Amino acid sequence: MDKVLYEKDGRIARITLNRPDVLNAIDDEVPHLLAEAVARADGDDGVHVMVLSGAGPAFCAGYDLTYYAEGNGAGAVTQDMPWDPIKDYQFMWSNTQAFMSLFRALKPAIAKVHGAAVAGGSDIALCSDLVFMAEDAQIGYMPARVWGCPTTAMWVYRLGPERAKRMLFTGDKVTGAEAEAMGLILRAVPADQLDAEVEAMADRMARVPINQLAMQKMVINQAIEATGLMNTQRLATIFDGITRHSPEGLNFKARAEDVGWKQAVRERDTGSYDWTLDRPINTTRQD
């Protein structure tokens, strides 16, 4: 089964993440298949706009932790010590640039988010030009609590420093409705209206000449790039590797191997485990 689907529908290219059995989780191939689909749309003179979505119950649940934990991935997201930072950087930087193909394409990309766009899945969504979400969908970067740093760094460019810190100091997820209210995305609508809202926007944009769309996108993106986007992403990608090889990151990996990924992730996201001391946090009130 193709992990990323491509379809041309008139002036609209439809790109679909297609690993629904694992909530479209990211493996070694998905980032590069996504970039290939974006390049295909960008090189087609008949395509004016791209619509990116996810098959099944979610947009994208982030990196496939089970896939990498079982040693299937080429990236070795946690290496044996001493670790090689450049090996890690090469792997993650390649993925980051694949996600950023949405940002760098001349033609605009609309992300249509249902279910969840979390962890690495939020990187993909936020690299798009416009994001629409179902009101009850969720977005967030939970690995900010331990074992991750968002390599695309798009949170700060969309939210500004204080709101970006609010999200990345907590690793919280927010609903589509909350994401719209804080300015992270363009619009949140009831789930049963999401398709119609995205189609209406894509149709309106598709009526604009490609050269006009490209020029507007380039001017706006240049304003972002001039702030040092590339430097910020390089630092974030280096830090992402460090988070997975810090004492706390290694404790998280060991905990996951001991109790399973689902429990370790639940402990991370609820804040019920001390990764520095490598033990559960005692929540019993002490009077």
Sequence and secondary structure as in RCSB ss.txt:
>XXXX:A:sequence
MDKVLYEKDGRIARITLNRPDVLNAIDDEVPHLLAEAVARADGDDGVHVMVLSGAGPAFCAGYDLTYYAEGNGAG
AVTQDMPWDPIKDYQFMWSNTQAFMSLFRALKPAIAKVHGAAVAGGSDIALCSDLVFMAEDAQIGYMPARVWGCP
TTAMWVYRLGPERAKRMLFTGDKVTGAEAEAMGLILRAVPADQLDAEVEAMADRMARVPINQLAMQKMVINQAIE
ATGLMNTQRLATIFDGITRHSPEGLNFKARAEDVGWKQAVRERDTGSYDWTLDRPINTTRQD
>XXXX:A:secstr
  SEEEEEETTEEEEEE  GGGTT B SSHHHHHHHHHHHHHT TT  EEEEEESTT SB  B HHHHHTT  SS
 SS  SS  HHHHHHHHHHHHHHHTHHHHSSS EEEEE SEEETHHHHHHHHSSEEEEETT EEE GGGTTT   
TT HHHHHH HHHHHHHHHHT EEEHHHHHHTTSSSEEE GGGHHHHHHHHHHHHHTS HHHHHHHHHHHHHHHH
TTTHHHHHHHHHHHHHHHHHSHHHHHHHHHHHHH HHHHHHHHHHT EETTTTEE   S   
